[in-house]
C-alpha cells in the first residue's frame, strides 16, 4: 500500500514486482521456495494449477496470469549435505 499525499492521508493498492510480472508475462524465479511459509505456498497453489489465477485477499481481485508468465522455483536439497542459510 502506498499513501496518497494529495487530499490527505489515504491508502491505495500498488502492485509489487510479482504481480507486475504476473500481469505482464515476465518470468520469475523464487529462490529457496521450500523455506516459504505455508500461507505463501497455498496462495501459489492456485496459480500453478490449470486456471493460473492468484487471489488477492486484500481486494478480493482474482488475477489471471498472462499467457507468457512463467514461474521457476528452487529449493535446497533435503538431508545433511546442505550447510543451511546464514
PDB file of N, CA, C and O in Angstrom:
ATOM      1  N   UNK A   1       0.838  -1.172   0.000  1.00  0.00           N
ATOM      2  CA  UNK A   1       0.000   0.000   0.000  1.00  0.00           C
ATOM      3  C   UNK A   1       0.879   1.229   0.000  1.00  0.00           C
ATOM      4  O   UNK A   1       1.934   1.246   0.634  1.00  0.00           O
ATOM      5  N   UNK A   2       0.455   2.240  -0.697  1.00  0.00           N
ATOM      6  CA  UNK A   2       1.215   3.489  -0.752  1.00  0.00           C
ATOM      7  C   UNK A   2       0.292   4.646  -0.393  1.00  0.00           C
ATOM      8  O   UNK A   2      -0.870   4.671  -0.800  1.00  0.00           O
ATOM      9  N   UNK A   3       0.808   5.597   0.364  1.00  0.00           N
ATOM     10  CA  UNK A   3      -0.021   6.738   0.752  1.00  0.00           C
ATOM     11  C   UNK A   3      -0.139   7.716  -0.404  1.00  0.00           C
ATOM     12  O   UNK A   3       0.784   7.861  -1.206  1.00  0.00           O
ATOM     13  N   UNK A   4      -1.282   8.384  -0.483  1.00  0.00           N
ATOM     14  CA  UNK A   4      -1.507   9.432  -1.475  1.00  0.00           C
ATOM     15  C   UNK A   4      -1.488  10.764  -0.729  1.00  0.00           C
ATOM     16  O   UNK A   4      -2.349  11.024   0.112  1.00  0.00           O
ATOM     17  N   UNK A   5      -0.516  11.592  -1.038  1.00  0.00           N
ATOM     18  CA  UNK A   5      -0.342  12.854  -0.312  1.00  0.00           C
ATOM     19  C   UNK A   5      -1.464  13.842  -0.612  1.00  0.00           C
ATOM     20  O   UNK A   5      -1.912  14.551   0.288  1.00  0.00           O
ATOM     21  N   UNK A   6      -1.922  13.900  -1.854  1.00  0.00           N
ATOM     22  CA  UNK A   6      -2.950  14.870  -2.235  1.00  0.00           C
ATOM     23  C   UNK A   6      -4.276  14.509  -1.569  1.00  0.00           C
ATOM     24  O   UNK A   6      -4.730  13.368  -1.646  1.00  0.00           O
ATOM     25  N   UNK A   7      -4.879  15.477  -0.925  1.00  0.00           N
ATOM     26  CA  UNK A   7      -6.180  15.273  -0.316  1.00  0.00           C
ATOM     27  C   UNK A   7      -6.151  14.538   1.006  1.00  0.00           C
ATOM     28  O   UNK A   7      -7.159  13.957   1.409  1.00  0.00           O
ATOM     29  N   UNK A   8      -5.049  14.549   1.671  1.00  0.00           N
ATOM     30  CA  UNK A   8      -4.966  13.899   2.979  1.00  0.00           C
ATOM     31  C   UNK A   8      -4.328  12.524   2.888  1.00  0.00           C
ATOM     32  O   UNK A   8      -3.814  12.114   1.847  1.00  0.00           O
ATOM     33  N   UNK A   9      -4.380  11.835   4.003  1.00  0.00           N
ATOM     34  CA  UNK A   9      -3.731  10.530   4.096  1.00  0.00           C
ATOM     35  C   UNK A   9      -4.716   9.434   3.713  1.00  0.00           C
ATOM     36  O   UNK A   9      -5.653   9.142   4.457  1.00  0.00           O
ATOM     37  N   UNK A  10      -4.501   8.831   2.551  1.00  0.00           N
ATOM     38  CA  UNK A  10      -5.302   7.698   2.109  1.00  0.00           C
ATOM     39  C   UNK A  10      -4.346   6.607   1.673  1.00  0.00           C
ATOM     40  O   UNK A  10      -3.170   6.863   1.412  1.00  0.00           O
ATOM     41  N   UNK A  11      -4.846   5.420   1.598  1.00  0.00           N
ATOM     42  CA  UNK A  11      -4.032   4.309   1.151  1.00  0.00           C
ATOM     43  C   UNK A  11      -4.590   3.768  -0.148  1.00  0.00           C
ATOM     44  O   UNK A  11      -5.805   3.687  -0.331  1.00  0.00           O
ATOM     45  N   UNK A  12      -3.693   3.398  -1.049  1.00  0.00           N
ATOM     46  CA  UNK A  12      -4.093   2.841  -2.336  1.00  0.00           C
ATOM     47  C   UNK A  12      -3.211   1.639  -2.642  1.00  0.00           C
ATOM     48  O   UNK A  12      -2.030   1.619  -2.295  1.00  0.00           O
ATOM     49  N   UNK A  13      -3.785   0.654  -3.285  1.00  0.00           N
ATOM     50  CA  UNK A  13      -3.043  -0.546  -3.654  1.00  0.00           C
ATOM     51  C   UNK A  13      -2.048  -0.237  -4.764  1.00  0.00           C
ATOM     52  O   UNK A  13      -2.376   0.471  -5.716  1.00  0.00           O
ATOM     53  N   UNK A  14      -0.848  -0.761  -4.646  1.00  0.00           N
ATOM     54  CA  UNK A  14       0.186  -0.670  -5.687  1.00  0.00           C
ATOM     55  C   UNK A  14       0.722  -2.082  -5.918  1.00  0.00           C
ATOM     56  O   UNK A  14       1.185  -2.735  -4.982  1.00  0.00           O
ATOM     57  N   UNK A  15       0.659  -2.548  -7.154  1.00  0.00           N
ATOM     58  CA  UNK A  15       1.213  -3.860  -7.464  1.00  0.00           C
ATOM     59  C   UNK A  15       2.706  -3.876  -7.212  1.00  0.00           C
ATOM     60  O   UNK A  15       3.411  -2.918  -7.531  1.00  0.00           O
ATOM     61  N   UNK A  16       3.185  -4.968  -6.639  1.00  0.00           N
ATOM     62  CA  UNK A  16       4.614  -5.177  -6.451  1.00  0.00           C
ATOM     63  C   UNK A  16       5.203  -5.856  -7.680  1.00  0.00           C
ATOM     64  O   UNK A  16       4.536  -6.001  -8.704  1.00  0.00           O
ATOM     65  N   UNK A  17       6.439  -6.263  -7.567  1.00  0.00           N
ATOM     66  CA  UNK A  17       7.155  -6.867  -8.683  1.00  0.00           C
ATOM     67  C   UNK A  17       6.491  -8.170  -9.133  1.00  0.00           C
ATOM     68  O   UNK A  17       6.358  -8.420 -10.331  1.00  0.00           O
ATOM     69  N   UNK A  18       6.075  -9.003  -8.168  1.00  0.00           N
ATOM     70  CA  UNK A  18       5.496 -10.289  -8.532  1.00  0.00           C
ATOM     71  C   UNK A  18       4.192 -10.116  -9.313  1.00  0.00           C
ATOM     72  O   UNK A  18       4.005 -10.759 -10.346  1.00  0.00           O
ATOM     73  N   UNK A  19       3.294  -9.262  -8.837  1.00  0.00           N
ATOM     74  CA  UNK A  19       2.034  -9.045  -9.549  1.00  0.00           C
ATOM     75  C   UNK A  19       2.252  -8.387 -10.903  1.00  0.00           C
ATOM     76  O   UNK A  19       1.558  -8.703 -11.869  1.00  0.00           O
ATOM     77  N   UNK A  20       3.205  -7.481 -10.975  1.00  0.00           N
ATOM     78  CA  UNK A  20       3.527  -6.862 -12.263  1.00  0.00           C
ATOM     79  C   UNK A  20       3.996  -7.929 -13.254  1.00  0.00           C
ATOM     80  O   UNK A  20       3.581  -7.928 -14.413  1.00  0.00           O
ATOM     81  N   UNK A  21       4.848  -8.826 -12.803  1.00  0.00           N
ATOM     82  CA  UNK A  21       5.325  -9.919 -13.655  1.00  0.00           C
ATOM     83  C   UNK A  21       4.166 -10.817 -14.074  1.00  0.00           C
ATOM     84  O   UNK A  21       4.087 -11.234 -15.229  1.00  0.00           O
ATOM     85  N   UNK A  22       3.284 -11.111 -13.152  1.00  0.00           N
ATOM     86  CA  UNK A  22       2.129 -11.955 -13.435  1.00  0.00           C
ATOM     87  C   UNK A  22       1.238 -11.340 -14.511  1.00  0.00           C
ATOM     88  O   UNK A  22       0.767 -12.036 -15.410  1.00  0.00           O
ATOM     89  N   UNK A  23       1.014 -10.035 -14.411  1.00  0.00           N
ATOM     90  CA  UNK A  23       0.139  -9.352 -15.368  1.00  0.00           C
ATOM     91  C   UNK A  23       0.799  -9.126 -16.735  1.00  0.00           C
ATOM     92  O   UNK A  23       0.121  -9.137 -17.763  1.00  0.00           O
ATOM     93  N   UNK A  24       2.115  -8.922 -16.744  1.00  0.00           N
ATOM     94  CA  UNK A  24       2.814  -8.579 -17.992  1.00  0.00           C
ATOM     95  C   UNK A  24       3.473  -9.761 -18.698  1.00  0.00           C
ATOM     96  O   UNK A  24       3.969  -9.617 -19.816  1.00  0.00           O
ATOM     97  N   UNK A  25       3.483 -10.915 -18.063  1.00  0.00           N
ATOM     98  CA  UNK A  25       4.045 -12.085 -18.701  1.00  0.00           C
ATOM     99  C   UNK A  25       5.545 -12.230 -18.547  1.00  0.00           C
ATOM    100  O   UNK A  25       6.203 -12.825 -19.400  1.00  0.00           O
ATOM    101  N   UNK A  26       6.092 -11.695 -17.469  1.00  0.00           N
ATOM    102  CA  UNK A  26       7.519 -11.833 -17.212  1.00  0.00           C
ATOM    103  C   UNK A  26       7.790 -13.190 -16.569  1.00  0.00           C
ATOM    104  O   UNK A  26       6.864 -13.863 -16.116  1.00  0.00           O
ATOM    105  N   UNK A  27       9.034 -13.580 -16.532  1.00  0.00           N
ATOM    106  CA  UNK A  27       9.455 -14.797 -15.843  1.00  0.00           C
ATOM    107  C   UNK A  27       9.934 -14.434 -14.438  1.00  0.00           C
ATOM    108  O   UNK A  27      10.546 -13.385 -14.234  1.00  0.00           O
ATOM    109  N   UNK A  28       9.650 -15.310 -13.469  1.00  0.00           N
ATOM    110  CA  UNK A  28      10.008 -15.078 -12.074  1.00  0.00           C
ATOM    111  C   UNK A  28      10.718 -16.313 -11.529  1.00  0.00           C
ATOM    112  O   UNK A  28      10.307 -17.442 -11.797  1.00  0.00           O
ATOM    113  N   UNK A  29      11.782 -16.093 -10.767  1.00  0.00           N
ATOM    114  CA  UNK A  29      12.467 -17.172 -10.061  1.00  0.00           C
ATOM    115  C   UNK A  29      12.278 -16.934  -8.562  1.00  0.00           C
ATOM    116  O   UNK A  29      12.637 -15.879  -8.040  1.00  0.00           O
ATOM    117  N   UNK A  30      11.716 -17.921  -7.886  1.00  0.00           N
ATOM    118  CA  UNK A  30      11.560 -17.873  -6.439  1.00  0.00           C
ATOM    119  C   UNK A  30      12.627 -18.783  -5.843  1.00  0.00           C
ATOM    120  O   UNK A  30      12.553 -20.005  -5.972  1.00  0.00           O
ATOM    121  N   UNK A  31      13.604 -18.191  -5.199  1.00  0.00           N
ATOM    122  CA  UNK A  31      14.739 -18.928  -4.659  1.00  0.00           C
ATOM    123  C   UNK A  31      14.398 -19.484  -3.279  1.00  0.00           C
ATOM    124  O   UNK A  31      13.759 -18.810  -2.472  1.00  0.00           O
ATOM    125  N   UNK A  32      14.822 -20.701  -3.017  1.00  0.00           N
ATOM    126  CA  UNK A  32      14.621 -21.375  -1.731  1.00  0.00           C
ATOM    127  C   UNK A  32      13.147 -21.393  -1.323  1.00  0.00           C
ATOM    128  O   UNK A  32      12.799 -21.073  -0.187  1.00  0.00           O
ATOM    129  N   UNK A  33      12.299 -21.770  -2.262  1.00  0.00           N
ATOM    130  CA  UNK A  33      10.856 -21.782  -2.014  1.00  0.00           C
ATOM    131  C   UNK A  33      10.477 -22.749  -0.898  1.00  0.00           C
ATOM    132  O   UNK A  33       9.443 -22.572  -0.253  1.00  0.00           O
ATOM    133  N   UNK A  34      11.291 -23.759  -0.665  1.00  0.00           N
ATOM    134  CA  UNK A  34      10.990 -24.698   0.413  1.00  0.00           C
ATOM    135  C   UNK A  34      11.010 -24.029   1.791  1.00  0.00           C
ATOM    136  O   UNK A  34      10.500 -24.598   2.756  1.00  0.00           O
ATOM    137  N   UNK A  35      11.582 -22.848   1.894  1.00  0.00           N
ATOM    138  CA  UNK A  35      11.607 -22.122   3.159  1.00  0.00           C
ATOM    139  C   UNK A  35      10.434 -21.153   3.327  1.00  0.00           C
ATOM    140  O   UNK A  35      10.312 -20.488   4.356  1.00  0.00           O
ATOM    141  N   UNK A  36       9.576 -21.080   2.312  1.00  0.00           N
ATOM    142  CA  UNK A  36       8.434 -20.160   2.367  1.00  0.00           C
ATOM    143  C   UNK A  36       7.393 -20.662   3.367  1.00  0.00           C
ATOM    144  O   UNK A  36       7.236 -21.869   3.549  1.00  0.00           O
ATOM    145  N   UNK A  37       6.685 -19.738   4.011  1.00  0.00           N
ATOM    146  CA  UNK A  37       5.611 -20.145   4.921  1.00  0.00           C
ATOM    147  C   UNK A  37       4.497 -20.873   4.165  1.00  0.00           C
ATOM    148  O   UNK A  37       4.324 -20.682   2.961  1.00  0.00           O
ATOM    149  N   UNK A  38       3.758 -21.694   4.875  1.00  0.00           N
ATOM    150  CA  UNK A  38       2.663 -22.461   4.274  1.00  0.00           C
ATOM    151  C   UNK A  38       1.646 -21.552   3.586  1.00  0.00           C
ATOM    152  O   UNK A  38       1.080 -21.928   2.560  1.00  0.00           O
ATOM    153  N   UNK A  39       1.406 -20.364   4.138  1.00  0.00           N
ATOM    154  CA  UNK A  39       0.436 -19.439   3.547  1.00  0.00           C
ATOM    155  C   UNK A  39       0.856 -19.018   2.141  1.00  0.00           C
ATOM    156  O   UNK A  39       0.015 -18.879   1.253  1.00  0.00           O
ATOM    157  N   UNK A  40       2.150 -18.817   1.943  1.00  0.00           N
ATOM    158  CA  UNK A  40       2.656 -18.434   0.622  1.00  0.00           C
ATOM    159  C   UNK A  40       2.476 -19.579  -0.358  1.00  0.00           C
ATOM    160  O   UNK A  40       2.036 -19.374  -1.490  1.00  0.00           O
ATOM    161  N   UNK A  41       2.814 -20.781   0.075  1.00  0.00           N
ATOM    162  CA  UNK A  41       2.672 -21.944  -0.798  1.00  0.00           C
ATOM    163  C   UNK A  41       1.220 -22.191  -1.168  1.00  0.00           C
ATOM    164  O   UNK A  41       0.926 -22.559  -2.305  1.00  0.00           O
ATOM    165  N   UNK A  42       0.315 -21.995  -0.228  1.00  0.00           N
ATOM    166  CA  UNK A  42      -1.112 -22.152  -0.513  1.00  0.00           C
ATOM    167  C   UNK A  42      -1.595 -21.119  -1.523  1.00  0.00           C
ATOM    168  O   UNK A  42      -2.395 -21.441  -2.401  1.00  0.00           O
ATOM    169  N   UNK A  43      -1.123 -19.889  -1.409  1.00  0.00           N
ATOM    170  CA  UNK A  43      -1.516 -18.844  -2.353  1.00  0.00           C
ATOM    171  C   UNK A  43      -1.003 -19.152  -3.761  1.00  0.00           C
ATOM    172  O   UNK A  43      -1.681 -18.875  -4.751  1.00  0.00           O
ATOM    173  N   UNK A  44       0.198 -19.729  -3.841  1.00  0.00           N
ATOM    174  CA  UNK A  44       0.773 -20.061  -5.147  1.00  0.00           C
ATOM    175  C   UNK A  44       0.132 -21.298  -5.762  1.00  0.00           C
ATOM    176  O   UNK A  44       0.217 -21.495  -6.975  1.00  0.00           O
ATOM    177  N   UNK A  45      -0.499 -22.122  -4.962  1.00  0.00           N
ATOM    178  CA  UNK A  45      -1.067 -23.368  -5.453  1.00  0.00           C
ATOM    179  C   UNK A  45      -2.049 -23.146  -6.598  1.00  0.00           C
ATOM    180  O   UNK A  45      -1.958 -23.816  -7.626  1.00  0.00           O
ATOM    181  N   UNK A  46      -2.979 -22.223  -6.437  1.00  0.00           N
ATOM    182  CA  UNK A  46      -3.968 -21.941  -7.483  1.00  0.00           C
ATOM    183  C   UNK A  46      -3.303 -21.371  -8.733  1.00  0.00           C
ATOM    184  O   UNK A  46      -3.744 -21.633  -9.852  1.00  0.00           O
ATOM    185  N   UNK A  47      -2.253 -20.599  -8.540  1.00  0.00           N
ATOM    186  CA  UNK A  47      -1.527 -20.022  -9.672  1.00  0.00           C
ATOM    187  C   UNK A  47      -0.847 -21.118 -10.494  1.00  0.00           C
ATOM    188  O   UNK A  47      -0.751 -21.013 -11.717  1.00  0.00           O
ATOM    189  N   UNK A  48      -0.383 -22.153  -9.829  1.00  0.00           N
ATOM    190  CA  UNK A  48       0.306 -23.245 -10.509  1.00  0.00           C
ATOM    191  C   UNK A  48      -0.651 -24.279 -11.075  1.00  0.00           C
ATOM    192  O   UNK A  48      -0.230 -25.194 -11.782  1.00  0.00           O
ATOM    193  N   UNK A  49      -1.933 -24.141 -10.770  1.00  0.00           N
ATOM    194  CA  UNK A  49      -2.954 -25.027 -11.293  1.00  0.00           C
ATOM    195  C   UNK A  49      -3.294 -24.647 -12.736  1.00  0.00           C
ATOM    196  O   UNK A  49      -2.741 -23.688 -13.273  1.00  0.00           O
ATOM    197  N   UNK A  50      -4.187 -25.388 -13.351  1.00  0.00           N
ATOM    198  CA  UNK A  50      -4.561 -25.127 -14.747  1.00  0.00           C
ATOM    199  C   UNK A  50      -5.210 -23.763 -14.954  1.00  0.00           C
ATOM    200  O   UNK A  50      -5.091 -23.189 -16.036  1.00  0.00           O
ATOM    201  N   UNK A  51      -5.897 -23.231 -13.938  1.00  0.00           N
ATOM    202  CA  UNK A  51      -6.576 -21.939 -14.113  1.00  0.00           C
ATOM    203  C   UNK A  51      -5.629 -20.749 -14.049  1.00  0.00           C
ATOM    204  O   UNK A  51      -5.981 -19.660 -14.501  1.00  0.00           O
ATOM    205  N   UNK A  52      -4.414 -20.938 -13.487  1.00  0.00           N
ATOM    206  CA  UNK A  52      -3.366 -19.900 -13.450  1.00  0.00           C
ATOM    207  C   UNK A  52      -3.880 -18.580 -12.880  1.00  0.00           C
ATOM    208  O   UNK A  52      -3.696 -17.524 -13.486  1.00  0.00           O
ATOM    209  N   UNK A  53      -4.518 -18.641 -11.726  1.00  0.00           N
ATOM    210  CA  UNK A  53      -5.074 -17.454 -11.082  1.00  0.00           C
ATOM    211  C   UNK A  53      -4.507 -17.282  -9.680  1.00  0.00           C
ATOM    212  O   UNK A  53      -4.147 -18.249  -9.008  1.00  0.00           O
ATOM    213  N   UNK A  54      -4.438 -16.031  -9.264  1.00  0.00           N
ATOM    214  CA  UNK A  54      -3.972 -15.685  -7.929  1.00  0.00           C
ATOM    215  C   UNK A  54      -5.018 -14.792  -7.277  1.00  0.00           C
ATOM    216  O   UNK A  54      -5.395 -13.765  -7.842  1.00  0.00           O
ATOM    217  N   UNK A  55      -5.488 -15.173  -6.098  1.00  0.00           N
ATOM    218  CA  UNK A  55      -6.464 -14.382  -5.361  1.00  0.00           C
ATOM    219  C   UNK A  55      -5.739 -13.390  -4.468  1.00  0.00           C
ATOM    220  O   UNK A  55      -4.853 -13.768  -3.701  1.00  0.00           O
ATOM    221  N   UNK A  56      -6.116 -12.122  -4.567  1.00  0.00           N
ATOM    222  CA  UNK A  56      -5.573 -11.076  -3.694  1.00  0.00           C
ATOM    223  C   UNK A  56      -6.572 -10.851  -2.562  1.00  0.00           C
ATOM    224  O   UNK A  56      -7.589 -10.189  -2.766  1.00  0.00           O
ATOM    225  N   UNK A  57      -6.299 -11.390  -1.375  1.00  0.00           N
ATOM    226  CA  UNK A  57      -7.272 -11.274  -0.278  1.00  0.00           C
ATOM    227  C   UNK A  57      -7.561  -9.832   0.125  1.00  0.00           C
ATOM    228  O   UNK A  57      -8.662  -9.530   0.586  1.00  0.00           O
ATOM    229  N   UNK A  58      -6.589  -8.941  -0.042  1.00  0.00           N
ATOM    230  CA  UNK A  58      -6.776  -7.538   0.366  1.00  0.00           C
ATOM    231  C   UNK A  58      -7.882  -6.858  -0.428  1.00  0.00           C
ATOM    232  O   UNK A  58      -8.610  -6.025   0.112  1.00  0.00           O
ATOM    233  N   UNK A  59      -8.015  -7.208  -1.710  1.00  0.00           N
ATOM    234  CA  UNK A  59      -9.003  -6.549  -2.557  1.00  0.00           C
ATOM    235  C   UNK A  59     -10.082  -7.498  -3.061  1.00  0.00           C
ATOM    236  O   UNK A  59     -11.112  -7.050  -3.564  1.00  0.00           O
ATOM    237  N   UNK A  60      -9.857  -8.811  -2.932  1.00  0.00           N
ATOM    238  CA  UNK A  60     -10.802  -9.780  -3.473  1.00  0.00           C
ATOM    239  C   UNK A  60     -10.625 -10.008  -4.966  1.00  0.00           C
ATOM    240  O   UNK A  60     -11.375 -10.771  -5.574  1.00  0.00           O
ATOM    241  N   UNK A  61      -9.630  -9.345  -5.562  1.00  0.00           N
ATOM    242  CA  UNK A  61      -9.400  -9.474  -7.005  1.00  0.00           C
ATOM    243  C   UNK A  61      -8.794 -10.838  -7.317  1.00  0.00           C
ATOM    244  O   UNK A  61      -7.939 -11.339  -6.587  1.00  0.00           O
ATOM    245  N   UNK A  62      -9.256 -11.425  -8.419  1.00  0.00           N
ATOM    246  CA  UNK A  62      -8.710 -12.669  -8.917  1.00  0.00           C
ATOM    247  C   UNK A  62      -7.907 -12.341 -10.170  1.00  0.00           C
ATOM    248  O   UNK A  62      -8.479 -11.973 -11.196  1.00  0.00           O
ATOM    249  N   UNK A  63      -6.580 -12.473 -10.093  1.00  0.00           N
ATOM    250  CA  UNK A  63      -5.687 -12.099 -11.191  1.00  0.00           C
ATOM    251  C   UNK A  63      -5.340 -13.354 -11.985  1.00  0.00           C
ATOM    252  O   UNK A  63      -4.852 -14.338 -11.430  1.00  0.00           O
ATOM    253  N   UNK A  64      -5.596 -13.305 -13.283  1.00  0.00           N
ATOM    254  CA  UNK A  64      -5.228 -14.407 -14.170  1.00  0.00           C
ATOM    255  C   UNK A  64      -3.872 -14.094 -14.779  1.00  0.00           C
ATOM    256  O   UNK A  64      -3.633 -12.982 -15.252  1.00  0.00           O
ATOM    257  N   UNK A  65      -2.993 -15.077 -14.763  1.00  0.00           N
ATOM    258  CA  UNK A  65      -1.634 -14.887 -15.269  1.00  0.00           C
ATOM    259  C   UNK A  65      -1.647 -14.632 -16.773  1.00  0.00           C
ATOM    260  O   UNK A  65      -2.429 -15.232 -17.510  1.00  0.00           O
ATOM    261  N   UNK A  66      -0.784 -13.748 -17.208  1.00  0.00           N
ATOM    262  CA  UNK A  66      -0.552 -13.500 -18.631  1.00  0.00           C
ATOM    263  C   UNK A  66      -0.097 -14.819 -19.254  1.00  0.00           C
ATOM    264  O   UNK A  66       0.586 -15.599 -18.590  1.00  0.00           O
ATOM    265  N   UNK A  67      -0.453 -15.089 -20.503  1.00  0.00           N
ATOM    266  CA  UNK A  67      -0.052 -16.356 -21.130  1.00  0.00           C
ATOM    267  C   UNK A  67       1.458 -16.598 -21.149  1.00  0.00           C
ATOM    268  O   UNK A  67       1.890 -17.751 -21.170  1.00  0.00           O
ATOM    269  N   UNK A  68       2.266 -15.537 -21.143  1.00  0.00           N
ATOM    270  CA  UNK A  68       3.717 -15.684 -21.188  1.00  0.00           C
ATOM    271  C   UNK A  68       4.361 -15.782 -19.809  1.00  0.00           C
ATOM    272  O   UNK A  68       5.569 -15.994 -19.703  1.00  0.00           O
ATOM    273  N   UNK A  69       3.561 -15.630 -18.746  1.00  0.00           N
ATOM    274  CA  UNK A  69       4.113 -15.705 -17.385  1.00  0.00           C
ATOM    275  C   UNK A  69       4.651 -17.105 -17.123  1.00  0.00           C
ATOM    276  O   UNK A  69       4.014 -18.105 -17.454  1.00  0.00           O
ATOM    277  N   UNK A  70       5.833 -17.158 -16.523  1.00  0.00           N
ATOM    278  CA  UNK A  70       6.441 -18.446 -16.183  1.00  0.00           C
ATOM    279  C   UNK A  70       7.084 -18.326 -14.802  1.00  0.00           C
ATOM    280  O   UNK A  70       7.772 -17.349 -14.505  1.00  0.00           O
ATOM    281  N   UNK A  71       6.849 -19.329 -13.972  1.00  0.00           N
ATOM    282  CA  UNK A  71       7.366 -19.329 -12.609  1.00  0.00           C
ATOM    283  C   UNK A  71       8.349 -20.477 -12.440  1.00  0.00           C
ATOM    284  O   UNK A  71       8.039 -21.627 -12.754  1.00  0.00           O
ATOM    285  N   UNK A  72       9.531 -20.156 -11.944  1.00  0.00           N
ATOM    286  CA  UNK A  72      10.559 -21.134 -11.634  1.00  0.00           C
ATOM    287  C   UNK A  72      10.813 -21.057 -10.132  1.00  0.00           C
ATOM    288  O   UNK A  72      10.766 -19.978  -9.542  1.00  0.00           O
ATOM    289  N   UNK A  73      11.080 -22.202  -9.519  1.00  0.00           N
ATOM    290  CA  UNK A  73      11.369 -22.213  -8.088  1.00  0.00           C
ATOM    291  C   UNK A  73      12.565 -23.113  -7.827  1.00  0.00           C
ATOM    292  O   UNK A  73      12.763 -24.124  -8.501  1.00  0.00           O
ATOM    293  N   UNK A  74      13.357 -22.727  -6.836  1.00  0.00           N
ATOM    294  CA  UNK A  74      14.483 -23.547  -6.413  1.00  0.00           C
ATOM    295  C   UNK A  74      14.270 -23.937  -4.963  1.00  0.00           C
ATOM    296  O   UNK A  74      13.527 -23.284  -4.230  1.00  0.00           O
ATOM    297  N   UNK A  75      14.930 -25.003  -4.563  1.00  0.00           N
ATOM    298  CA  UNK A  75      14.936 -25.386  -3.156  1.00  0.00           C
ATOM    299  C   UNK A  75      16.256 -26.055  -2.848  1.00  0.00           C
ATOM    300  O   UNK A  75      16.972 -26.510  -3.740  1.00  0.00           O
ATOM    301  N   UNK A  76      16.555 -26.104  -1.585  1.00  0.00           N
ATOM    302  CA  UNK A  76      17.783 -26.743  -1.145  1.00  0.00           C
ATOM    303  C   UNK A  76      17.559 -28.243  -0.991  1.00  0.00           C
ATOM    304  O   UNK A  76      16.442 -28.677  -0.710  1.00  0.00           O
ATOM    305  N   UNK A  77      18.601 -29.030  -1.171  1.00  0.00           N
ATOM    306  CA  UNK A  77      18.435 -30.477  -1.029  1.00  0.00           C
ATOM    307  C   UNK A  77      18.101 -30.863   0.406  1.00  0.00           C
ATOM    308  O   UNK A  77      18.568 -30.246   1.363  1.00  0.00           O
ATOM    309  N   UNK A  78      17.293 -31.883   0.524  1.00  0.00           N
ATOM    310  CA  UNK A  78      16.954 -32.404   1.860  1.00  0.00           C
ATOM    311  C   UNK A  78      18.140 -33.235   2.367  1.00  0.00           C
ATOM    312  O   UNK A  78      18.910 -33.784   1.580  1.00  0.00           O
ATOM    313  N   UNK A  79      18.265 -33.311   3.656  1.00  0.00           N
ATOM    314  CA  UNK A  79      19.321 -34.134   4.233  1.00  0.00           C
ATOM    315  C   UNK A  79      20.468 -33.301   4.767  1.00  0.00           C
ATOM    316  O   UNK A  79      20.377 -32.077   4.867  1.00  0.00           O
ATOM    317  N   UNK A  80      21.534 -33.975   5.104  1.00  0.00           N
ATOM    318  CA  UNK A  80      22.655 -33.331   5.782  1.00  0.00           C
ATOM    319  C   UNK A  80      23.679 -32.710   4.874  1.00  0.00           C
ATOM    320  O   UNK A  80      24.626 -32.104   5.375  1.00  0.00           O
ATOM    321  N   UNK A  81      23.550 -32.821   3.556  1.00  0.00           N
ATOM    322  CA  UNK A  81      24.577 -32.318   2.657  1.00  0.00           C
ATOM    323  C   UNK A  81      24.610 -30.815   2.484  1.00  0.00           C
ATOM    324  O   UNK A  81      25.589 -30.264   1.981  1.00  0.00           O
ATOM    325  N   UNK A  82      23.550 -30.153   2.895  1.00  0.00           N
ATOM    326  CA  UNK A  82      23.460 -28.699   2.705  1.00  0.00           C
ATOM    327  C   UNK A  82      23.768 -27.999   4.011  1.00  0.00           C
ATOM    328  O   UNK A  82      23.266 -28.389   5.065  1.00  0.00           O
ATOM    329  N   UNK A  83      24.597 -26.961   3.946  1.00  0.00           N
ATOM    330  CA  UNK A  83      25.031 -26.246   5.143  1.00  0.00           C
ATOM    331  C   UNK A  83      24.013 -25.339   5.759  1.00  0.00           C
ATOM    332  O   UNK A  83      24.145 -24.961   6.923  1.00  0.00           O
ATOM    333  N   UNK A  84      22.980 -24.971   4.998  1.00  0.00           N
ATOM    334  CA  UNK A  84      21.925 -24.104   5.538  1.00  0.00           C
ATOM    335  C   UNK A  84      22.163 -22.643   5.220  1.00  0.00           C
ATOM    336  O   UNK A  84      23.225 -22.253   4.736  1.00  0.00           O
ATOM    337  N   UNK A  85      21.144 -21.846   5.504  1.00  0.00           N
ATOM    338  CA  UNK A  85      21.232 -20.391   5.320  1.00  0.00           C
ATOM    339  C   UNK A  85      21.932 -19.772   6.494  1.00  0.00           C
ATOM    340  O   UNK A  85      21.816 -20.231   7.630  1.00  0.00           O
ATOM    341  N   UNK A  86      22.657 -18.727   6.203  1.00  0.00           N
ATOM    342  CA  UNK A  86      23.340 -17.999   7.285  1.00  0.00           C
ATOM    343  C   UNK A  86      22.930 -16.557   7.253  1.00  0.00           C
ATOM    344  O   UNK A  86      23.388 -15.766   8.078  1.00  0.00           O
TER     345      UNK A  86
END
